[in-house]
């Protein structure tokens, strides 16, 4: 099922609120442009954003964060536009949501110069076949970068 941009933004707001990360509607819109439409991907991205914001907030203050019994000070967990840009550079997320893992997948197909099976791709990526089929390929198929054929996966020119 493909979610609309508005539905993705609702999911993003929900997860970021759950993690007590405050941000603007403009930043939410920018995040939605970089993430796929699968709720698991949205959740995973929000978890990474949370970790990044909390880490940056901790280093921005003098010393270590105050121990509040496991609770973070939500007043400092603000995802600004510039912090979002820093996150993108740090995580190497490109337009359309492509990550270094997606780029490596495409590089493997380009070097092979022939159709490749999922198992061979998974071995070269260092992940299992299920992760290739469920986490990597859907975005590449959606972006029209690869095609599935009877002989294996092929790079689309």
TORMI-910465 format. One record per residue: x, y, z of N, C-alpha, C, O in turn. Coordinates in Angstrom, 3 decimals, padded with zeros to 6 digits, always signed. Example, Ala and Ser with C-alpha at 12.3 -4.5 7.8 and 13.67 -1.06 7.14 Angstrom:
! residues 2
((+013.190 -005.690 +007.800) (+012.300 -004.500 +007.800) (+013.200 -003.300 +007.800) (+014.236 -003.319 +008.465));
((+012.850 -002.250 +007.080) (+013.670 -001.060 +007.140) (+012.900 +000.030 +007.870) (+013.409 +001.138 +008.039));
! end
This chain:
! residues 157
((+000.835 -001.179 +000.000) (+000.000 +000.000 +000.000) (+000.881 +001.245 +000.000) (+001.818 +001.347 +000.791));
((+000.589 +002.152 -000.853) (+001.337 +003.403 -000.975) (+000.618 +004.493 -000.180) (-000.560 +004.761 -000.416));
((+001.318 +005.114 +000.751) (+000.733 +006.187 +001.543) (+000.934 +007.524 +000.846) (+001.928 +007.728 +000.149));
((-000.006 +008.424 +001.037) (+000.098 +009.760 +000.470) (+001.100 +010.572 +001.285) (+001.410 +010.207 +002.419));
((+001.615 +011.674 +000.720) (+002.520 +012.534 +001.501) (+001.886 +013.014 +002.812) (+002.568 +013.085 +003.835));
((+000.605 +013.340 +002.792) (-000.074 +013.782 +004.017) (-000.108 +012.677 +005.069) (+000.088 +012.938 +006.256));
((-000.357 +011.450 +004.634) (-000.380 +010.324 +005.572) (+001.011 +010.063 +006.140) (+001.149 +009.740 +007.320));
((+002.043 +010.202 +005.307) (+003.412 +010.034 +005.796) (+003.739 +011.097 +006.840) (+004.382 +010.804 +007.848));
((+003.299 +012.329 +006.599) (+003.550 +013.412 +007.543) (+002.858 +013.150 +008.877) (+003.413 +013.451 +009.934));
((+001.653 +012.593 +008.834) (+000.931 +012.252 +010.069) (+001.715 +011.198 +010.851) (+001.872 +011.311 +012.067));
((+002.208 +010.171 +010.147) (+003.004 +009.135 +010.816) (+004.278 +009.716 +011.409) (+004.647 +009.387 +012.536));
((+004.952 +010.578 +010.657) (+006.179 +011.201 +011.146) (+005.913 +012.002 +012.415) (+006.649 +011.884 +013.394));
((+004.865 +012.813 +012.396) (+004.523 +013.614 +013.580) (+004.246 +012.713 +014.778) (+004.679 +012.996 +015.895));
((+003.520 +011.629 +014.534) (+003.173 +010.706 +015.617) (+004.436 +010.112 +016.252) (+004.581 +010.111 +017.474));
((+005.335 +009.615 +015.423) (+006.552 +009.001 +015.955) (+007.462 +010.031 +016.621) (+008.011 +009.763 +017.690));
((+007.630 +011.196 +016.011) (+008.486 +012.209 +016.615) (+007.888 +012.715 +017.926) (+008.627 +012.981 +018.874));
((+006.561 +012.853 +017.995) (+005.911 +013.223 +019.259) (+006.158 +012.157 +020.318) (+006.447 +012.466 +021.474));
((+006.039 +010.897 +019.907) (+006.279 +009.782 +020.832) (+007.691 +009.868 +021.410) (+007.902 +009.574 +022.587));
((+008.649 +010.269 +020.586) (+010.046 +010.381 +021.027) (+010.376 +011.749 +021.617) (+011.529 +012.031 +021.942));
((+009.351 +012.597 +021.755) (+009.505 +013.934 +022.347) (+010.502 +014.802 +021.571) (+011.292 +015.545 +022.154));
((+010.441 +014.687 +020.240) (+011.253 +015.518 +019.358) (+010.336 +016.566 +018.752) (+009.377 +016.239 +018.053));
((+010.635 +017.815 +019.024) (+009.821 +018.914 +018.496) (+010.428 +019.402 +017.182) (+011.649 +019.462 +017.035));
((+009.564 +019.747 +016.236) (+010.038 +020.275 +014.955) (+008.899 +021.026 +014.273) (+007.757 +020.999 +014.732));
((+009.224 +021.683 +013.192) (+008.226 +022.463 +012.451) (+007.557 +021.602 +011.374) (+008.045 +020.531 +011.015));
((+006.436 +022.099 +010.878) (+005.747 +021.410 +009.786) (+006.613 +021.383 +008.529) (+006.542 +020.436 +007.746));
((+007.425 +022.412 +008.336) (+008.317 +022.469 +007.169) (+009.364 +021.352 +007.226) (+009.654 +020.719 +006.211));
((+009.927 +021.115 +008.406) (+010.911 +020.036 +008.555) (+010.222 +018.686 +008.373) (+010.787 +017.784 +007.755));
((+009.009 +018.537 +008.902) (+008.244 +017.295 +008.707) (+008.056 +017.037 +007.215) (+008.218 +015.906 +006.758));
((+007.719 +018.068 +006.456) (+007.531 +017.930 +005.003) (+008.833 +017.472 +004.345) (+008.818 +016.599 +003.476));
((+009.959 +018.062 +004.760) (+011.252 +017.678 +004.184) (+011.597 +016.227 +004.514) (+012.130 +015.500 +003.675));
((+011.290 +015.816 +005.739) (+011.558 +014.426 +006.129) (+010.716 +013.488 +005.270) (+011.205 +012.459 +004.804));
((+009.451 +013.844 +005.062) (+008.560 +012.956 +004.291) (+009.039 +012.767 +002.858) (+008.750 +011.742 +002.241));
((+009.769 +013.744 +002.321) (+010.305 +013.621 +000.963) (+011.468 +012.636 +000.897) (+011.785 +012.118 -000.174));
((+012.100 +012.380 +002.031) (+013.288 +011.527 +002.056) (+013.017 +010.091 +002.492) (+013.904 +009.243 +002.407));
((+011.808 +009.812 +002.953) (+011.529 +008.481 +003.487) (+010.502 +007.774 +002.606) (+009.640 +008.410 +001.999));
((+010.611 +006.460 +002.550) (+009.659 +005.664 +001.795) (+008.300 +005.662 +002.458) (+008.115 +006.280 +003.506));
((+007.361 +004.980 +001.862) (+005.985 +004.962 +002.356) (+005.677 +003.777 +003.250) (+004.515 +003.548 +003.586));
((+006.673 +003.031 +003.635) (+006.466 +001.876 +004.502) (+006.563 +002.344 +005.955) (+007.570 +002.938 +006.341));
((+005.534 +002.087 +006.764) (+005.563 +002.543 +008.155) (+006.824 +002.136 +008.920) (+007.327 +002.906 +009.738));
((+007.331 +000.938 +008.661) (+008.551 +000.478 +009.339) (+009.726 +001.394 +009.000) (+010.533 +001.715 +009.873));
((+009.826 +001.813 +007.747) (+010.909 +002.718 +007.343) (+010.750 +004.080 +008.007) (+011.732 +004.691 +008.426));
((+009.521 +004.550 +008.100) (+009.253 +005.828 +008.750) (+009.645 +005.748 +010.219) (+010.295 +006.649 +010.749));
((+009.245 +004.664 +010.870) (+009.579 +004.482 +012.284) (+011.093 +004.398 +012.485) (+011.643 +005.032 +013.386));
((+011.758 +003.615 +011.644) (+013.212 +003.477 +011.768) (+013.922 +004.813 +011.574) (+014.872 +005.123 +012.293));
((+013.467 +005.600 +010.609) (+014.071 +006.912 +010.387) (+013.842 +007.814 +011.594) (+014.750 +008.533 +012.008));
((+012.645 +007.784 +012.158) (+012.359 +008.610 +013.341) (+013.223 +008.194 +014.522) (+013.654 +009.047 +015.298));
((+013.482 +006.899 +014.671) (+014.367 +006.426 +015.740) (+015.784 +006.972 +015.543) (+016.433 +007.398 +016.498));
((+016.249 +006.952 +014.301) (+017.589 +007.478 +014.013) (+017.643 +008.988 +014.255) (+018.624 +009.504 +014.790));
((+016.586 +009.683 +013.857) (+016.521 +011.132 +014.091) (+016.557 +011.411 +015.586) (+017.295 +012.287 +016.039));
((+015.761 +010.669 +016.357) (+015.743 +010.839 +017.813) (+017.139 +010.682 +018.398) (+017.593 +011.528 +019.168));
((+017.816 +009.603 +018.034) (+019.160 +009.358 +018.558) (+020.111 +010.487 +018.179) (+020.918 +010.923 +019.000));
((+020.020 +010.957 +016.950) (+020.888 +012.032 +016.470) (+020.612 +013.328 +017.236) (+021.545 +013.994 +017.683));
((+019.342 +013.684 +017.387) (+018.978 +014.930 +018.071) (+019.401 +014.883 +019.535) (+019.954 +015.851 +020.057));
((+019.144 +013.767 +020.192) (+019.519 +013.645 +021.610) (+021.030 +013.723 +021.770) (+021.531 +014.388 +022.677));
((+021.754 +013.044 +020.888) (+023.213 +013.080 +020.962) (+023.738 +014.486 +020.735) (+024.596 +014.959 +021.481));
((+023.232 +015.153 +019.715) (+023.662 +016.534 +019.437) (+023.305 +017.470 +020.582) (+024.091 +018.347 +020.941));
((+022.114 +017.285 +021.158) (+021.689 +018.126 +022.277) (+022.595 +017.913 +023.481) (+022.927 +018.865 +024.187));
((+022.994 +016.665 +023.716) (+023.863 +016.355 +024.842) (+025.224 +017.009 +024.690) (+025.784 +017.511 +025.665));
((+025.768 +017.008 +023.465) (+027.072 +017.604 +023.232) (+027.009 +019.126 +023.203) (+028.013 +019.794 +023.448));
((+025.842 +019.673 +022.908) (+025.693 +021.129 +022.849) (+025.697 +021.753 +024.237) (+026.068 +022.916 +024.396));
((+025.283 +020.975 +025.253) (+025.281 +021.494 +026.615) (+026.608 +021.185 +027.279) (+027.294 +020.236 +026.899));
((+026.962 +021.969 +028.251) (+028.205 +021.729 +028.996) (+028.070 +020.438 +029.786) (+027.055 +020.230 +030.452));
((+029.071 +019.568 +029.726) (+029.068 +018.344 +030.521) (+028.078 +017.319 +030.004) (+027.614 +017.392 +028.866));
((+027.764 +016.360 +030.866) (+026.845 +015.280 +030.514) (+025.405 +015.685 +030.766) (+025.144 +016.563 +031.589));
((+024.460 +015.054 +030.067) (+023.054 +015.351 +030.331) (+022.701 +014.985 +031.772) (+023.247 +014.034 +032.332));
((+021.795 +015.739 +032.358) (+021.361 +015.489 +033.725) (+020.536 +014.214 +033.757) (+019.662 +014.019 +032.912));
((+020.807 +013.341 +034.730) (+020.042 +012.104 +034.876) (+018.702 +012.431 +035.506) (+018.644 +012.898 +036.643));
((+017.633 +012.192 +034.780) (+016.282 +012.458 +035.270) (+015.495 +011.160 +035.351) (+014.313 +011.113 +035.011));
((+016.159 +010.120 +035.799) (+015.454 +008.844 +035.933) (+015.077 +008.244 +034.594) (+014.023 +007.620 +034.472));
((+015.920 +008.423 +033.585) (+015.662 +007.840 +032.272) (+014.901 +008.750 +031.339) (+014.733 +008.415 +030.166));
((+014.431 +009.901 +031.818) (+013.685 +010.819 +030.964) (+014.610 +011.903 +030.444) (+015.422 +012.454 +031.187));
((+014.481 +012.199 +029.183) (+015.260 +013.279 +028.569) (+014.546 +014.606 +028.770) (+013.324 +014.641 +028.917));
((+015.292 +015.681 +028.778) (+014.709 +017.022 +028.847) (+014.194 +017.366 +027.461) (+014.975 +017.690 +026.566));
((+012.876 +017.295 +027.281) (+012.297 +017.469 +025.949) (+012.405 +018.902 +025.449) (+012.190 +019.150 +024.262));
((+012.731 +019.852 +026.320) (+012.845 +021.236 +025.864) (+014.061 +021.432 +024.976) (+014.117 +022.401 +024.220));
((+015.026 +020.543 +025.048) (+016.210 +020.704 +024.208) (+016.209 +019.787 +022.985) (+017.105 +019.884 +022.147));
((+015.232 +018.913 +022.869) (+015.178 +017.979 +021.747) (+014.364 +018.579 +020.602) (+013.240 +018.162 +020.324));
((+014.961 +019.556 +019.958) (+014.296 +020.262 +018.866) (+015.046 +020.003 +017.569) (+016.247 +020.254 +017.470));
((+014.325 +019.500 +016.582) (+014.909 +019.251 +015.264) (+014.691 +020.489 +014.403) (+013.603 +020.708 +013.870));
((+015.739 +021.291 +014.276) (+015.671 +022.488 +013.446) (+016.000 +022.121 +011.999) (+016.417 +020.998 +011.715));
((+015.814 +023.057 +011.110) (+016.139 +022.834 +009.704) (+017.630 +022.539 +009.536) (+018.007 +021.645 +008.779));
((+018.471 +023.289 +010.240) (+019.915 +023.067 +010.106) (+020.328 +021.729 +010.718) (+021.231 +021.070 +010.203));
((+019.678 +021.323 +011.810) (+019.988 +020.028 +012.406) (+019.527 +018.897 +011.474) (+020.191 +017.863 +011.389));
((+018.405 +019.082 +010.782) (+017.941 +018.112 +009.791) (+018.974 +017.969 +008.675) (+019.272 +016.855 +008.245));
((+019.518 +019.086 +008.208) (+020.547 +019.040 +007.161) (+021.791 +018.313 +007.665) (+022.402 +017.545 +006.921));
((+022.171 +018.547 +008.918) (+023.306 +017.834 +009.515) (+023.026 +016.335 +009.571) (+023.909 +015.520 +009.301));
((+021.793 +015.979 +009.922) (+021.405 +014.566 +009.981) (+021.536 +013.915 +008.603) (+022.040 +012.799 +008.484));
((+021.082 +014.614 +007.571) (+021.167 +014.074 +006.210) (+022.620 +013.816 +005.807) (+022.938 +012.783 +005.218));
((+023.493 +014.767 +006.134) (+024.920 +014.584 +005.818) (+025.491 +013.414 +006.599) (+026.230 +012.593 +006.057));
((+025.144 +013.345 +007.865) (+025.657 +012.280 +008.731) (+025.184 +010.902 +008.273) (+025.974 +009.959 +008.217));
((+023.895 +010.784 +007.945) (+023.322 +009.489 +007.578) (+023.460 +009.178 +006.092) (+023.177 +008.062 +005.656));
((+023.894 +010.160 +005.324) (+024.120 +010.015 +003.881) (+022.849 +009.609 +003.134) (+022.898 +008.802 +002.206));
((+021.717 +010.172 +003.544) (+020.454 +009.917 +002.851) (+020.357 +010.890 +001.686) (+020.471 +012.104 +001.857));
((+020.147 +010.339 +000.507) (+020.071 +011.152 -000.699) (+018.618 +011.372 -001.105) (+017.694 +010.910 -000.436));
((+018.436 +012.080 -002.205) (+017.095 +012.341 -002.730) (+016.366 +011.028 -002.975) (+016.943 +010.075 -003.498));
((+015.120 +010.988 -002.603) (+014.323 +009.778 -002.782) (+014.490 +008.784 -001.655) (+013.826 +007.748 -001.643));
((+015.375 +009.081 -000.696) (+015.578 +008.201 +000.448) (+016.684 +007.180 +000.272) (+016.844 +006.287 +001.105));
((+017.455 +007.302 -000.809) (+018.526 +006.327 -001.030) (+019.637 +006.502 -000.002) (+020.023 +007.618 +000.345));
((+020.139 +005.362 +000.474) (+021.219 +005.321 +001.466) (+022.471 +004.714 +000.827) (+022.418 +004.254 -000.313));
((+023.590 +004.707 +001.548) (+024.786 +004.056 +001.003) (+024.560 +002.576 +000.661) (+025.193 +002.051 -000.255));
((+023.667 +001.907 +001.388) (+023.370 +000.498 +001.088) (+022.710 +000.361 -000.283) (+023.024 -000.559 -001.037));
((+021.798 +001.275 -000.601) (+021.171 +001.268 -001.928) (+022.213 +001.526 -003.015) (+022.208 +000.878 -004.062));
((+023.101 +002.476 -002.755) (+024.150 +002.804 -003.723) (+025.068 +001.608 -003.944) (+025.477 +001.338 -005.073));
((+025.393 +000.891 -002.872) (+026.250 -000.298 -002.979) (+025.559 -001.378 -003.811) (+026.205 -002.040 -004.624));
((+024.261 -001.560 -003.616) (+023.473 -002.523 -004.394) (+023.579 -002.192 -005.879) (+023.849 -003.066 -006.702));
((+023.364 -000.924 -006.210) (+023.441 -000.504 -007.619) (+024.847 -000.691 -008.175) (+025.015 -001.073 -009.334));
((+025.843 -000.426 -007.361) (+027.241 -000.603 -007.782) (+027.535 -002.074 -008.083) (+028.239 -002.383 -009.044));
((+027.001 -002.972 -007.268) (+027.188 -004.414 -007.484) (+026.597 -004.823 -008.832) (+027.235 -005.543 -009.600));
((+025.373 -004.361 -009.120) (+024.744 -004.700 -010.402) (+025.515 -004.096 -011.571) (+025.662 -004.732 -012.615));
((+026.006 -002.873 -011.397) (+026.744 -002.210 -012.475) (+028.039 -002.962 -012.796) (+028.381 -003.146 -013.965));
((+028.746 -003.387 -011.770) (+030.002 -004.115 -011.981) (+029.761 -005.503 -012.572) (+030.576 -006.006 -013.345));
((+028.631 -006.119 -012.203) (+028.332 -007.464 -012.691) (+028.031 -007.451 -014.178) (+028.370 -008.401 -014.883));
((+027.410 -006.405 -014.662) (+027.075 -006.259 -016.068) (+026.255 -007.439 -016.603) (+026.321 -007.771 -017.787));
((+025.486 -008.061 -015.712) (+024.583 -009.163 -016.064) (+023.549 -009.281 -014.958) (+023.767 -008.758 -013.865));
((+022.433 -009.950 -015.205) (+021.443 -010.148 -014.139) (+022.052 -010.932 -012.975) (+022.843 -011.852 -013.182));
((+021.679 -010.561 -011.761) (+022.193 -011.252 -010.568) (+021.037 -011.697 -009.691) (+020.008 -011.027 -009.597));
((+021.225 -012.829 -009.059) (+020.236 -013.344 -008.117) (+020.331 -012.641 -006.778) (+021.354 -012.036 -006.456));
((+019.259 -012.722 -005.997) (+019.205 -012.061 -004.694) (+020.282 -012.606 -003.761) (+020.898 -011.852 -003.008));
((+020.506 -013.905 -003.811) (+021.491 -014.513 -002.916) (+022.889 -013.944 -003.169) (+023.608 -013.620 -002.224));
((+023.270 -013.823 -004.432) (+024.593 -013.282 -004.771) (+024.707 -011.815 -004.337) (+025.755 -011.390 -003.851));
((+023.648 -011.060 -004.510) (+023.654 -009.651 -004.100) (+023.759 -009.557 -002.582) (+024.525 -008.751 -002.054));
((+022.985 -010.388 -001.884) (+022.984 -010.377 -000.418) (+024.372 -010.685 +000.138) (+024.821 -010.049 +001.091));
((+025.044 -011.658 -000.457) (+026.390 -012.023 -000.002) (+027.333 -010.834 -000.146) (+028.101 -010.536 +000.769));
((+027.279 -010.161 -001.280) (+028.169 -009.024 -001.510) (+027.835 -007.828 -000.612) (+028.722 -007.059 -000.242));
((+026.546 -007.675 -000.263) (+026.147 -006.588 +000.630) (+026.425 -006.918 +002.101) (+026.522 -006.028 +002.946));
((+026.551 -008.219 +002.386) (+026.794 -008.638 +003.761) (+025.522 -008.644 +004.607) (+025.577 -008.492 +005.827));
((+024.375 -008.821 +003.944) (+023.100 -008.914 +004.655) (+022.341 -010.125 +004.138) (+022.731 -010.715 +003.130));
((+021.264 -010.503 +004.815) (+020.534 -011.688 +004.362) (+019.592 -011.353 +003.201) (+019.277 -010.192 +002.942));
((+019.161 -012.404 +002.522) (+018.306 -012.242 +001.333) (+016.995 -011.536 +001.665) (+016.516 -010.709 +000.890));
((+016.421 -011.865 +002.816) (+015.151 -011.253 +003.211) (+015.310 -009.742 +003.354) (+014.434 -008.983 +002.937));
((+016.416 -009.304 +003.936) (+016.669 -007.860 +004.091) (+016.814 -007.187 +002.726) (+016.356 -006.061 +002.533));
((+017.451 -007.878 +001.786) (+017.582 -007.330 +000.431) (+016.205 -007.143 -000.187) (+015.898 -006.082 -000.730));
((+015.372 -008.184 -000.102) (+014.054 -008.143 -000.731) (+013.071 -007.200 -000.030) (+012.216 -006.599 -000.681));
((+013.189 -007.073 +001.277) (+012.213 -006.278 +002.024) (+012.671 -004.855 +002.342) (+011.845 -003.952 +002.473));
((+013.984 -004.653 +002.466) (+014.479 -003.351 +002.903) (+015.193 -002.553 +001.821) (+015.155 -001.322 +001.838));
((+015.833 -003.223 +000.894) (+016.635 -002.508 -000.101) (+015.903 -002.392 -001.442) (+015.776 -001.299 -001.992));
((+015.431 -003.509 -001.955) (+014.843 -003.520 -003.296) (+013.560 -002.697 -003.471) (+013.390 -002.091 -004.530));
((+012.656 -002.643 -002.499) (+011.423 -001.887 -002.744) (+011.660 -000.436 -003.178) (+010.990 +000.049 -004.090));
((+012.581 +000.243 -002.551) (+012.853 +001.632 -002.933) (+013.478 +001.703 -004.320) (+013.129 +002.575 -005.116));
((+014.397 +000.793 -004.609) (+015.055 +000.803 -005.922) (+014.060 +000.486 -007.038) (+014.149 +001.047 -008.131));
((+013.122 -000.405 -006.765) (+012.069 -000.709 -007.746) (+011.160 +000.503 -007.930) (+010.808 +000.864 -009.053));
((+010.786 +001.123 -006.816) (+009.908 +002.294 -006.871) (+010.549 +003.440 -007.653) (+009.877 +004.132 -008.416));
((+011.856 +003.633 -007.455) (+012.573 +004.703 -008.140) (+012.929 +004.338 -009.579) (+013.463 +005.164 -010.319));
((+012.632 +003.093 -009.977) (+012.911 +002.661 -011.344) (+014.389 +002.424 -011.614) (+014.831 +002.508 -012.760));
((+015.161 +002.126 -010.565) (+016.604 +001.899 -010.716) (+016.924 +000.464 -011.105) (+017.931 +000.205 -011.764));
((+016.065 -000.473 -010.696) (+016.278 -001.893 -010.998) (+014.979 -002.512 -011.491) (+013.896 -001.948 -011.330));
((+015.116 -003.684 -012.094) (+013.965 -004.499 -012.481) (+014.246 -005.933 -012.082) (+015.396 -006.369 -012.044));
((+013.173 -006.665 -011.785) (+013.294 -008.095 -011.516) (+013.012 -008.822 -012.820) (+012.054 -008.503 -013.524));
((+013.849 -009.795 -013.136) (+013.621 -010.617 -014.326) (+013.765 -012.075 -013.924) (+014.168 -012.379 -012.802));
((+013.439 -012.967 -014.835) (+013.585 -014.393 -014.560) (+015.034 -014.781 -014.314) (+015.313 -015.745 -013.600));
((+015.952 -014.034 -014.905) (+017.379 -014.336 -014.753) (+017.985 -013.675 -013.515) (+019.108 -013.999 -013.128));
((+017.255 -012.759 -012.898) (+017.776 -012.067 -011.715) (+017.456 -010.585 -011.775) (+016.602 -010.148 -012.547));
((+018.158 -009.817 -010.943) (+017.949 -008.370 -010.896) (+018.814 -007.698 -011.935) (+019.969 -008.076 -012.133));
((+018.250 -006.690 -012.609) (+019.002 -005.971 -013.616) (+018.929 -004.461 -013.344) (+017.940 -003.949 -012.818));
((+019.975 -003.795 -013.709) (+020.068 -002.349 -013.570) (+019.336 -001.695 -014.733) (+019.505 -002.100 -015.883));
((+018.532 -000.696 -014.440) (+017.829 +000.040 -015.482) (+018.688 +001.240 -015.869) (+019.125 +002.002 -015.006));
((+018.924 +001.401 -017.141) (+019.798 +002.479 -017.599) (+019.164 +003.832 -017.443) (+019.776 +004.843 -017.785));
! end
